[in-house]
Amino acid sequence: MSVLRFLLFPFAALYDLITAVRNRLYDRGYKPAVKFDVPVISVGNLAVGGTGKTPLAEHLIRLLSPEFKIATLSRGYGRKTKGFRVANESDSAATIGDEPFQIYKKFGNQVHVTVGEERAYAIPMLLQDHEDITAIILDDAYQHRSVIPGLSILLTEYQNPFYNDFLLPVGRLREAKSGAVRADVIVVTKCPDHLTDDEVMEIEGHIHAYAVKPVFFSKIRYADPVAFGHTQAEFSKNVILVSAIANSHILEEYVRKSFSLIRHFSFRDHYVITESDLNDIETVLKKQAGGTCILTTEKDMVKLKRNELREQVNRLPIFYLPIETEFIRNGKDFDTLVLSFMRSFKPD
């Protein structure tokens, strides 16, 4: 452990005290929390950064939408607007956030995509405006305890599981590891393709030390690249990778294995790629002998399609990688658990 991390431990202890007091106030009913008559599924994590919440939320939409009318509700991180907002054709990543906009562009009218900082106030507004809603998916709401979910799904990343982590600012945890006990289901995300039985048992043992709950394992599945810039461009395996996501090492590893990676322009999570950034990327592109393209993520694609970049993007050979969550062991059991909750839901 580095000297800096050691010096940060007193701050982590203070952070632990603050979050523990807050959770205790909710646990004992001193801070108000509300439960709604419509089933609410929360998808969240204990750590900051990307654990695959949006792909998991999209999996739930695909699973539930044939039978239920779904609404998603998130804070809309990075948006330039405030308050409650229902996505419509005039919206963009700037008005509702990149991840909600990604869901809106992918599913359209199949789901009501909404954002609001205060979920306890946003949900009544949502239900008043859309009486057809029969289920709400809360994105990144594990610490948002003013709403009591009917089903709480906690995600933890295979490479950085919560049980090996530390509280901020020493590590990445937003609250103590013991907070995992509030989950109904725990999903280990971004797993390698093949997990041995011994690995599964070891991971489950670590998790069950904090929460004896069902544990599932999933991985990221990338589909074939899709053009969205110069639509006549043909995909080349020589790629310049552009990403503004958390924990981009998994993406880079996949690209290195599947294509020939020339350079990776890696920005911080939720970063809005600018015209100047595209100029730098285009400069590298022009130095190549030809047969090279730009590859980015689905999340970054929705930000690159904004009006001020349209002319520049339309002349470049830019492709994005569609992404989905795929369960690698007991996915049918996960789907059955979620559907059983939905079908048996009875408000208190």
C-alpha positions as a Markdown table, in Angstrom:
| # | Residue | x | y | z |
|---|---|---|---|---|
| 1 | Met | 0.0 | 0.0 | 0.0 |
| 2 | Ser | 1.3 | 3.4 | -0.9 |
| 3 | Val | 2.2 | 6.0 | 1.7 |
| 4 | Leu | -0.5 | 8.3 | 0.2 |
| 5 | Arg | -3.2 | 5.8 | 0.7 |
| 6 | Phe | -2.0 | 5.2 | 4.2 |
| 7 | Leu | -2.2 | 8.9 | 5.0 |
| 8 | Leu | -5.8 | 9.0 | 3.6 |
| 9 | Phe | -7.1 | 6.4 | 6.1 |
| 10 | Pro | -8.2 | 9.0 | 8.6 |
| 11 | Phe | -10.4 | 10.6 | 5.9 |
| 12 | Ala | -11.8 | 7.2 | 5.0 |
| 13 | Ala | -12.6 | 6.7 | 8.7 |
| 14 | Leu | -14.5 | 10.0 | 8.8 |
| 15 | Tyr | -16.3 | 9.1 | 5.6 |
| 16 | Asp | -17.3 | 5.8 | 7.1 |
| 17 | Leu | -18.7 | 7.5 | 10.2 |
| 18 | Ile | -20.8 | 9.9 | 8.1 |
| 19 | Thr | -22.2 | 7.2 | 5.8 |
| 20 | Ala | -22.8 | 4.8 | 8.7 |
| 21 | Val | -24.8 | 7.5 | 10.6 |
| 22 | Arg | -26.8 | 8.3 | 7.5 |
| 23 | Asn | -27.6 | 4.6 | 6.9 |
| 24 | Arg | -28.5 | 4.1 | 10.6 |
| 25 | Leu | -31.0 | 7.0 | 10.4 |
| 26 | Tyr | -32.7 | 5.4 | 7.4 |
| 27 | Asp | -32.6 | 1.9 | 9.1 |
| 28 | Arg | -34.4 | 3.2 | 12.2 |
| 29 | Gly | -36.8 | 5.4 | 10.3 |
| 30 | Tyr | -35.5 | 8.7 | 11.5 |
| 31 | Lys | -35.0 | 9.8 | 7.9 |
| 32 | Pro | -38.1 | 9.3 | 5.7 |
| 33 | Ala | -38.2 | 6.7 | 2.9 |
| 34 | Val | -41.2 | 5.9 | 0.7 |
| 35 | Lys | -42.4 | 2.7 | -0.9 |
| 36 | Phe | -44.5 | 3.0 | -4.0 |
| 37 | Asp | -47.5 | 0.9 | -5.2 |
| 38 | Val | -45.7 | 0.2 | -8.5 |
| 39 | Pro | -42.8 | -2.3 | -8.4 |
| 40 | Val | -39.4 | -0.5 | -8.3 |
| 41 | Ile | -36.2 | -2.3 | -9.2 |
| 42 | Ser | -33.0 | -0.6 | -8.1 |
| 43 | Val | -29.7 | -1.2 | -10.0 |
| 44 | Gly | -26.6 | 0.1 | -8.2 |
| 45 | Asn | -23.2 | -0.6 | -6.7 |
| 46 | Leu | -21.1 | 0.1 | -3.6 |
| 47 | Ala | -18.2 | 1.6 | -5.6 |
| 48 | Val | -17.8 | 4.6 | -7.8 |
| 49 | Gly | -17.1 | 4.1 | -11.5 |
| 50 | Gly | -18.5 | 1.7 | -14.1 |
| 51 | Thr | -19.7 | -1.7 | -13.0 |
| 52 | Gly | -22.1 | -2.2 | -16.0 |
| 53 | Lys | -25.2 | -0.7 | -14.6 |
| 54 | Thr | -26.6 | 0.6 | -17.9 |
| 55 | Pro | -26.1 | -2.8 | -19.8 |
| 56 | Leu | -27.8 | -4.5 | -16.9 |
| 57 | Ala | -30.7 | -2.0 | -17.0 |
| 58 | Glu | -31.0 | -2.6 | -20.7 |
| 59 | His | -31.2 | -6.4 | -20.0 |
| 60 | Leu | -34.0 | -5.8 | -17.6 |
| 61 | Ile | -35.9 | -3.7 | -20.2 |
| 62 | Arg | -35.6 | -6.5 | -22.8 |
| 63 | Leu | -36.7 | -9.0 | -20.2 |
| 64 | Leu | -39.7 | -7.1 | -18.9 |
| 65 | Ser | -41.0 | -4.9 | -21.7 |
| 66 | Pro | -43.0 | -7.7 | -23.5 |
| 67 | Glu | -45.1 | -8.0 | -20.3 |
| 68 | Phe | -44.8 | -4.7 | -18.5 |
| 69 | Lys | -44.6 | -1.0 | -19.3 |
| 70 | Ile | -41.2 | 0.1 | -18.1 |
| 71 | Ala | -39.9 | 3.5 | -17.0 |
| 72 | Thr | -36.3 | 4.2 | -16.2 |
| 73 | Leu | -35.3 | 6.9 | -13.7 |
| 74 | Ser | -31.7 | 8.1 | -13.1 |
| 75 | Arg | -30.0 | 11.2 | -12.0 |
| 76 | Gly | -28.8 | 12.0 | -15.5 |
| 77 | Tyr | -25.2 | 12.6 | -14.5 |
| 78 | Gly | -23.4 | 15.3 | -16.5 |
| 79 | Arg | -26.6 | 16.8 | -18.0 |
| 80 | Lys | -26.9 | 20.6 | -18.3 |
| 81 | Thr | -30.6 | 20.6 | -17.1 |
| 82 | Lys | -32.1 | 20.3 | -13.6 |
| 83 | Gly | -35.1 | 18.7 | -12.1 |
| 84 | Phe | -37.5 | 16.0 | -13.4 |
| 85 | Arg | -37.5 | 15.4 | -17.1 |
| 86 | Val | -39.1 | 12.9 | -19.5 |
| 87 | Ala | -37.0 | 12.2 | -22.6 |
| 88 | Asn | -38.4 | 13.2 | -26.0 |
| 89 | Glu | -37.2 | 13.8 | -29.5 |
| 90 | Ser | -35.7 | 17.2 | -28.6 |
| 91 | Asp | -33.4 | 15.8 | -26.0 |
| 92 | Ser | -29.7 | 14.9 | -26.2 |
| 93 | Ala | -26.9 | 13.7 | -24.0 |
| 94 | Ala | -26.6 | 17.3 | -22.8 |
| 95 | Thr | -30.2 | 17.5 | -21.6 |
| 96 | Ile | -30.7 | 14.1 | -20.0 |
| 97 | Gly | -27.2 | 12.6 | -19.6 |
| 98 | Asp | -25.3 | 10.2 | -21.9 |
| 99 | Glu | -26.5 | 6.9 | -20.4 |
| 100 | Pro | -30.2 | 7.8 | -20.3 |
| 101 | Phe | -29.9 | 9.2 | -23.8 |
| 102 | Gln | -28.3 | 5.9 | -24.9 |
| 103 | Ile | -31.3 | 4.0 | -23.5 |
| 104 | Tyr | -33.8 | 6.4 | -25.2 |
| 105 | Lys | -32.1 | 6.1 | -28.6 |
| 106 | Lys | -32.0 | 2.4 | -28.3 |
| 107 | Phe | -35.5 | 1.7 | -27.0 |
| 108 | Gly | -37.5 | 4.8 | -28.1 |
| 109 | Asn | -41.2 | 4.6 | -27.1 |
| 110 | Gln | -40.8 | 1.1 | -25.8 |
| 111 | Val | -39.8 | 2.6 | -22.4 |
| 112 | His | -40.3 | 6.0 | -20.7 |
| 113 | Val | -36.8 | 7.3 | -20.0 |
| 114 | Thr | -36.7 | 9.9 | -17.2 |
| 115 | Val | -34.2 | 11.8 | -15.1 |
| 116 | Gly | -34.5 | 13.5 | -11.7 |
| 117 | Glu | -32.1 | 14.2 | -8.9 |
| 118 | Glu | -34.6 | 13.4 | -6.2 |
| 119 | Arg | -36.2 | 10.1 | -7.0 |
| 120 | Ala | -38.7 | 10.3 | -4.2 |
| 121 | Tyr | -40.2 | 13.4 | -5.8 |
| 122 | Ala | -39.7 | 12.3 | -9.4 |
| 123 | Ile | -41.6 | 9.0 | -9.1 |
| 124 | Pro | -45.0 | 10.6 | -8.2 |
| 125 | Met | -44.6 | 13.0 | -11.1 |
| 126 | Leu | -43.7 | 10.1 | -13.4 |
| 127 | Leu | -46.7 | 8.1 | -12.3 |
| 128 | Gln | -49.1 | 11.0 | -12.6 |
| 129 | Asp | -48.0 | 11.8 | -16.1 |
| 130 | His | -47.9 | 8.2 | -17.3 |
| 131 | Glu | -50.5 | 6.0 | -15.8 |
| 132 | Asp | -49.6 | 3.1 | -18.0 |
| 133 | Ile | -46.3 | 2.4 | -16.1 |
| 134 | Thr | -46.2 | -0.9 | -14.4 |
| 135 | Ala | -42.5 | -1.0 | -13.4 |
| 136 | Ile | -39.7 | 1.4 | -12.7 |
| 137 | Ile | -36.0 | 0.7 | -13.0 |
| 138 | Leu | -33.8 | 3.0 | -10.9 |
| 139 | Asp | -30.3 | 3.4 | -12.2 |
| 140 | Asp | -27.5 | 4.0 | -9.8 |
| 141 | Ala | -29.7 | 4.3 | -6.8 |
| 142 | Tyr | -28.2 | 2.0 | -4.2 |
| 143 | Gln | -27.3 | 4.9 | -1.9 |
| 144 | His | -30.5 | 6.8 | -2.7 |
| 145 | Arg | -32.4 | 5.5 | 0.3 |
| 146 | Ser | -35.3 | 7.8 | 0.2 |
| 147 | Val | -37.0 | 5.3 | -2.1 |
| 148 | Ile | -37.5 | 1.7 | -0.9 |
| 149 | Pro | -37.1 | -0.6 | -3.9 |
| 150 | Gly | -39.1 | -3.8 | -4.1 |
| 151 | Leu | -36.0 | -5.5 | -5.6 |
| 152 | Ser | -32.5 | -4.3 | -5.1 |
| 153 | Ile | -29.8 | -5.5 | -7.5 |
| 154 | Leu | -26.2 | -4.8 | -6.4 |
| 155 | Leu | -23.4 | -5.0 | -9.0 |
| 156 | Thr | -19.7 | -5.5 | -8.3 |
| 157 | Glu | -17.0 | -5.8 | -10.9 |
| 158 | Tyr | -15.0 | -9.0 | -11.2 |
| 159 | Gln | -11.6 | -7.2 | -11.4 |
| 160 | Asn | -12.5 | -4.9 | -8.5 |
| 161 | Pro | -15.0 | -6.7 | -6.2 |
| 162 | Phe | -16.3 | -4.6 | -3.3 |
| 163 | Tyr | -14.9 | -7.1 | -0.7 |
| 164 | Asn | -11.4 | -6.2 | -1.7 |
| 165 | Asp | -11.9 | -2.5 | -1.8 |
| 166 | Phe | -11.7 | 0.4 | 0.6 |
| 167 | Leu | -13.8 | 3.4 | 1.4 |
| 168 | Leu | -13.2 | 6.7 | -0.3 |
| 169 | Pro | -10.7 | 8.4 | -0.6 |
| 170 | Val | -8.5 | 5.4 | 0.0 |
| 171 | Gly | -10.4 | 3.1 | -2.3 |
| 172 | Arg | -13.6 | 3.4 | -4.4 |
| 173 | Leu | -16.4 | 2.4 | -2.0 |
| 174 | Arg | -19.2 | 4.9 | -1.4 |
| 175 | Glu | -20.2 | 3.1 | 1.8 |
| 176 | Ala | -18.9 | 0.3 | 4.0 |
| 177 | Lys | -18.9 | -3.3 | 2.6 |
| 178 | Ser | -21.6 | -4.2 | 5.1 |
| 179 | Gly | -24.0 | -2.2 | 3.0 |
| 180 | Ala | -24.2 | -5.2 | 0.6 |
| 181 | Val | -26.7 | -6.7 | 3.1 |
| 182 | Arg | -29.4 | -4.4 | 1.7 |
| 183 | Ala | -29.3 | -6.1 | -1.7 |
| 184 | Asp | -31.7 | -8.8 | -2.8 |
| 185 | Val | -29.5 | -10.0 | -5.6 |
| 186 | Ile | -25.8 | -9.5 | -6.3 |
| 187 | Val | -24.3 | -9.7 | -9.8 |
| 188 | Val | -20.6 | -10.0 | -10.5 |
| 189 | Thr | -20.1 | -8.2 | -13.7 |
| 190 | Lys | -17.4 | -8.0 | -16.5 |
| 191 | Cys | -16.3 | -11.6 | -15.8 |
| 192 | Pro | -14.0 | -13.5 | -18.1 |
| 193 | Asp | -15.6 | -15.9 | -20.5 |
| 194 | His | -14.7 | -18.9 | -18.5 |
| 195 | Leu | -15.0 | -19.1 | -14.7 |
| 196 | Thr | -14.0 | -22.3 | -12.9 |
| 197 | Asp | -16.1 | -23.8 | -10.2 |
| 198 | Asp | -13.4 | -23.0 | -7.7 |
| 199 | Glu | -13.4 | -19.3 | -8.7 |
| 200 | Val | -17.2 | -19.2 | -8.4 |
| 201 | Met | -17.1 | -20.7 | -4.9 |
| 202 | Glu | -14.4 | -18.4 | -3.8 |
| 203 | Ile | -16.2 | -15.3 | -5.0 |
| 204 | Glu | -19.5 | -16.4 | -3.5 |
| 205 | Gly | -17.7 | -17.1 | -0.2 |
| 206 | His | -16.3 | -13.6 | 0.0 |
| 207 | Ile | -19.6 | -12.0 | -0.9 |
| 208 | His | -21.6 | -14.2 | 1.6 |
| 209 | Ala | -19.3 | -13.0 | 4.4 |
| 210 | Tyr | -21.2 | -9.7 | 4.0 |
| 211 | Ala | -24.6 | -10.7 | 2.4 |
| 212 | Val | -26.0 | -14.2 | 2.1 |
| 213 | Lys | -28.0 | -13.4 | -1.1 |
| 214 | Pro | -28.2 | -15.0 | -4.6 |
| 215 | Val | -25.1 | -14.3 | -6.6 |
| 216 | Phe | -25.0 | -14.3 | -10.4 |
| 217 | Phe | -22.1 | -13.8 | -12.9 |
| 218 | Ser | -22.2 | -11.8 | -16.1 |
| 219 | Lys | -19.9 | -10.6 | -18.8 |
| 220 | Ile | -19.9 | -7.9 | -21.5 |
| 221 | Arg | -20.8 | -9.1 | -25.0 |
| 222 | Tyr | -19.8 | -6.8 | -27.8 |
| 223 | Ala | -21.6 | -7.0 | -31.1 |
| 224 | Asp | -20.2 | -6.1 | -34.6 |
| 225 | Pro | -19.2 | -2.5 | -35.0 |
| 226 | Val | -21.8 | -0.2 | -36.5 |
| 227 | Ala | -21.1 | 2.8 | -38.7 |
| 228 | Phe | -22.5 | 6.2 | -37.6 |
| 229 | Gly | -20.1 | 8.7 | -39.2 |
| 230 | His | -19.3 | 8.5 | -42.9 |
| 231 | Thr | -22.0 | 5.8 | -43.6 |
| 232 | Gln | -20.2 | 4.6 | -46.8 |
| 233 | Ala | -17.1 | 3.8 | -44.9 |
| 234 | Glu | -16.1 | 0.1 | -44.6 |
| 235 | Phe | -14.9 | -1.2 | -41.3 |
| 236 | Ser | -11.2 | -1.9 | -41.0 |
| 237 | Lys | -9.6 | -3.9 | -38.3 |
| 238 | Asn | -7.0 | -1.2 | -37.9 |
| 239 | Val | -8.7 | 1.0 | -35.3 |
| 240 | Ile | -8.1 | 4.2 | -33.3 |
| 241 | Leu | -10.1 | 3.6 | -30.1 |
| 242 | Val | -11.9 | 6.6 | -28.5 |
| 243 | Ser | -13.6 | 6.2 | -25.1 |
| 244 | Ala | -14.8 | 8.2 | -22.2 |
| 245 | Ile | -15.9 | 5.5 | -19.8 |
| 246 | Ala | -14.9 | 4.2 | -16.4 |
| 247 | Asn | -12.5 | 1.3 | -16.3 |
| 248 | Ser | -11.8 | 1.2 | -20.0 |
| 249 | His | -9.2 | -1.6 | -19.6 |
| 250 | Ile | -11.7 | -4.3 | -20.5 |
| 251 | Leu | -12.7 | -2.5 | -23.6 |
| 252 | Glu | -9.1 | -2.0 | -24.6 |
| 253 | Glu | -8.3 | -5.6 | -24.0 |
| 254 | Tyr | -11.2 | -6.7 | -26.2 |
| 255 | Val | -10.1 | -4.4 | -29.0 |
| 256 | Arg | -6.5 | -5.5 | -28.8 |
| 257 | Lys | -7.6 | -9.2 | -29.1 |
| 258 | Ser | -10.2 | -8.6 | -31.9 |
| 259 | Phe | -8.6 | -5.8 | -34.0 |
| 260 | Ser | -5.3 | -4.0 | -34.6 |
| 261 | Leu | -5.2 | -1.2 | -32.1 |
| 262 | Ile | -3.2 | 1.8 | -33.3 |
| 263 | Arg | -3.9 | 4.2 | -30.4 |
| 264 | His | -6.4 | 4.6 | -27.6 |
| 265 | Phe | -7.7 | 8.1 | -26.9 |
| 266 | Ser | -9.0 | 7.5 | -23.3 |
| 267 | Phe | -10.9 | 10.2 | -21.5 |
| 268 | Arg | -12.4 | 10.3 | -18.1 |
| 269 | Asp | -15.9 | 8.9 | -17.6 |
| 270 | His | -18.8 | 11.1 | -18.9 |
| 271 | Tyr | -16.3 | 13.4 | -20.6 |
| 272 | Val | -17.8 | 15.3 | -23.6 |
| 273 | Ile | -15.5 | 14.8 | -26.6 |
| 274 | Thr | -14.9 | 18.2 | -28.2 |
| 275 | Glu | -14.2 | 19.4 | -31.8 |
| 276 | Ser | -10.5 | 19.9 | -30.7 |
| 277 | Asp | -10.4 | 16.3 | -29.5 |
| 278 | Leu | -11.8 | 15.1 | -32.9 |
| 279 | Asn | -9.1 | 17.2 | -34.6 |
| 280 | Asp | -6.4 | 15.4 | -32.7 |
| 281 | Ile | -8.0 | 12.1 | -33.5 |
| 282 | Glu | -8.3 | 13.0 | -37.2 |
| 283 | Thr | -4.6 | 14.0 | -37.3 |
| 284 | Val | -3.6 | 10.5 | -36.1 |
| 285 | Leu | -6.0 | 9.0 | -38.6 |
| 286 | Lys | -4.5 | 10.9 | -41.6 |
| 287 | Lys | -1.0 | 9.7 | -40.6 |
| 288 | Gln | -2.1 | 6.1 | -41.3 |
| 289 | Ala | -1.5 | 4.5 | -44.6 |
| 290 | Gly | -5.2 | 3.9 | -45.2 |
| 291 | Gly | -7.7 | 1.3 | -44.2 |
| 292 | Thr | -8.0 | 2.7 | -40.7 |
| 293 | Cys | -11.2 | 3.7 | -38.9 |
| 294 | Ile | -12.2 | 5.2 | -35.5 |
| 295 | Leu | -13.9 | 2.9 | -33.0 |
| 296 | Thr | -15.8 | 4.2 | -30.0 |
| 297 | Thr | -18.3 | 3.0 | -27.4 |
| 298 | Glu | -22.1 | 3.0 | -27.6 |
| 299 | Lys | -22.2 | 5.5 | -24.7 |
| 300 | Asp | -19.8 | 7.9 | -26.5 |
| 301 | Met | -21.6 | 7.6 | -29.8 |
| 302 | Val | -24.6 | 9.4 | -28.5 |
| 303 | Lys | -22.5 | 12.3 | -27.4 |
| 304 | Leu | -20.6 | 12.5 | -30.7 |
| 305 | Lys | -23.8 | 12.7 | -32.7 |
| 306 | Arg | -24.6 | 16.2 | -31.3 |
| 307 | Asn | -25.3 | 19.0 | -33.8 |
| 308 | Glu | -22.1 | 20.9 | -33.3 |
| 309 | Leu | -20.0 | 17.9 | -34.3 |
| 310 | Arg | -22.3 | 16.6 | -37.1 |
| 311 | Glu | -20.3 | 17.9 | -40.1 |
| 312 | Gln | -17.0 | 16.6 | -38.7 |
| 313 | Val | -18.4 | 13.2 | -37.6 |
| 314 | Asn | -20.1 | 12.7 | -41.0 |
| 315 | Arg | -16.9 | 12.8 | -42.9 |
| 316 | Leu | -15.0 | 10.4 | -40.7 |
| 317 | Pro | -15.0 | 6.6 | -40.7 |
| 318 | Ile | -16.4 | 6.3 | -37.2 |
| 319 | Phe | -18.0 | 3.1 | -35.8 |
| 320 | Tyr | -19.3 | 2.1 | -32.4 |
| 321 | Leu | -19.4 | -1.2 | -30.5 |
| 322 | Pro | -22.9 | -2.2 | -29.3 |
| 323 | Ile | -22.7 | -3.7 | -25.8 |
| 324 | Glu | -25.0 | -6.1 | -23.9 |
| 325 | Thr | -24.9 | -7.9 | -20.6 |
| 326 | Glu | -24.7 | -11.7 | -20.9 |
| 327 | Phe | -25.0 | -14.1 | -18.0 |
| 328 | Ile | -22.4 | -16.8 | -18.2 |
| 329 | Arg | -23.8 | -19.4 | -15.7 |
| 330 | Asn | -27.2 | -19.1 | -14.3 |
| 331 | Gly | -28.8 | -16.3 | -16.3 |
| 332 | Lys | -32.1 | -18.1 | -16.7 |
| 333 | Asp | -32.4 | -18.2 | -12.9 |
| 334 | Phe | -31.7 | -14.5 | -12.7 |
| 335 | Asp | -34.5 | -13.8 | -15.3 |
| 336 | Thr | -36.8 | -16.1 | -13.4 |
| 337 | Leu | -36.1 | -14.3 | -10.1 |
| 338 | Val | -36.9 | -10.9 | -11.6 |
| 339 | Leu | -40.0 | -12.1 | -13.4 |
| 340 | Ser | -41.3 | -13.8 | -10.3 |
| 341 | Phe | -40.8 | -10.6 | -8.3 |
| 342 | Met | -42.7 | -8.6 | -10.9 |
| 343 | Arg | -45.6 | -11.1 | -11.3 |
| 344 | Ser | -46.0 | -11.6 | -7.5 |
| 345 | Phe | -45.6 | -7.9 | -6.6 |
| 346 | Lys | -48.2 | -6.7 | -4.1 |
| 347 | Pro | -48.0 | -3.3 | -2.6 |
| 348 | Asp | -48.1 | -3.0 | 1.2 |
